[in-house]
Amino acid sequence: MHWCDFGGQTLKRTYNEFGDVIEESVYPREVQVKLFEQHDWAMRYAYRYDDRGNWIERITATGRLPDGPFTDCAHQRRELSYYD
């Protein structure tokens, strides 16, 4: 992802064995015109799965890279219905 000549960022996604994103890391690009201070940061996701391997709960945490601290910022739950 790139945002014009004033900067931009690189986005790196890491996935788990179920194919769900477990981390999105954002690395701002070096710029010649610095409008404000930028830092590397990430969103990390923790999942709980049902017996069919679909996530039913996801907790999102954000923090600064490389070592945080990370703070929970969203908690999502979903109910799935299966028709066999």
C-alpha positions in Angstrom: 0.0 0.0 0.0 1.5 3.4 -0.9 0.1 6.9 -0.4 1.6 9.5 -2.8 4.9 11.2 -2.3 4.2 12.2 1.3 4.9 8.7 2.5 3.1 5.5 2.6 3.5 2.2 4.3 4.2 -1.4 3.9 1.6 -3.9 5.2 2.7 -7.4 6.1 0.1 -10.1 6.9 0.8 -13.3 8.8 -1.7 -16.2 8.7 -2.4 -19.3 10.9 -3.0 -22.9 9.8 -6.7 -22.1 9.3 -5.9 -19.3 6.8 -7.0 -16.5 9.3 -4.9 -13.4 9.7 -3.1 -13.4 13.1 -1.0 -10.3 12.6 -1.0 -7.2 10.3 2.2 -5.3 10.7 2.5 -1.7 9.3 5.8 -0.2 8.5 5.8 3.4 7.4 8.1 4.3 4.6 10.9 6.8 4.9 9.9 10.2 3.5 11.7 13.4 2.7 8.9 15.6 4.1 8.0 14.4 7.6 4.7 15.8 8.7 4.5 13.9 11.9 6.4 11.1 13.7 5.5 7.6 12.5 6.2 4.2 14.2 6.0 0.6 13.2 2.8 -0.9 14.7 0.7 -4.0 14.4 -2.7 -5.5 15.0 -2.7 -9.0 16.4 -5.7 -11.4 16.3 -6.5 -14.3 18.7 -9.2 -16.8 17.7 -11.4 -19.4 19.3 -12.8 -22.0 16.8 -15.9 -24.3 16.8 -15.7 -28.0 16.1 -15.8 -27.4 12.3 -12.7 -25.2 12.3 -14.5 -21.8 11.9 -13.7 -19.0 14.2 -16.5 -18.0 16.5 -14.6 -15.4 18.6 -11.8 -13.0 17.7 -9.9 -10.6 19.9 -7.9 -7.8 18.3 -5.0 -6.1 20.0 -2.9 -3.2 18.8 0.6 -2.1 19.7 3.9 -0.8 18.7 6.5 -3.0 17.2 8.7 -4.7 18.0 7.7 -5.5 21.6 4.4 -3.6 22.4 2.8 -3.3 24.8 -0.3 -4.6 23.0 -3.8 -3.6 24.1 -7.1 -5.3 23.3 -9.2 -3.0 21.3 -12.0 -5.2 19.8 -13.8 -8.4 20.7 -15.9 -10.0 18.0 -18.2 -13.0 18.4 -20.2 -14.7 15.7 -22.8 -17.5 15.7 -22.8 -19.9 12.8 -25.6 -22.1 11.7 -24.9 -25.3 9.8 -27.5 -27.1 7.6 -26.5 -30.7 7.1 
